[in-house]
């Protein structure tokens, strides 16, 4: 069966998620472990990413 309509794309949502993930990973390494002037949702994202990183690879997260 041929689908005539266009399937909804989550590309924009995925790009936002990966941008936040990359940003939070960059700021979770030791040389940048200091309070940053960021909105609270970014702090939550950074904290969540750091805890996931610590759970999956403790050697990378132990320095913070």
C-alpha positions in Angstrom: 0.0 0.0 0.0 1.3 3.4 -0.9 1.2 6.0 1.8 0.2 9.3 0.2 0.7 11.6 3.2 4.0 12.7 4.7 4.9 10.9 7.9 5.5 13.3 10.8 9.1 14.0 11.3 10.8 14.2 14.7 14.0 15.6 13.2 13.6 19.0 14.9 13.0 17.4 18.3 15.9 15.1 17.9 18.2 17.9 16.9 17.2 19.9 20.0 17.7 16.8 22.2 21.1 16.1 20.7 22.1 19.7 20.9 21.3 19.8 24.6 23.0 16.5 25.1 26.2 17.6 23.4 26.1 20.9 25.4 25.6 19.2 28.7 28.4 16.6 27.9 30.8 19.4 27.1 30.0 21.1 30.4 30.2 18.0 32.5 34.0 17.5 32.1 36.4 18.6 34.9 37.8 21.7 33.3 34.4 23.2 33.2 32.9 22.1 36.5 31.9 25.4 37.9 28.5 27.1 38.3 27.5 28.4 34.9 25.0 31.2 34.2 22.5 28.9 32.6 18.7 28.6 32.7 17.5 26.0 35.2 16.3 23.5 32.6 19.9 23.4 31.3 21.2 22.8 34.8 18.8 19.9 35.1 19.9 18.5 31.7 23.5 18.8 32.7 22.9 17.1 36.0 20.9 14.3 34.4 23.6 13.8 31.7 26.3 13.8 34.3 24.5 11.2 36.4 24.0 9.0 33.3 27.6 9.4 32.3 28.7 8.5 35.9 26.5 5.4 35.7 27.8 4.3 32.4 31.4 5.3 32.6 32.5 6.3 36.1 36.1 7.1 35.1 34.9 10.0 33.0 32.7 11.4 35.6 34.8 11.0 38.8 36.7 14.2 38.3 33.7 16.5 38.9 
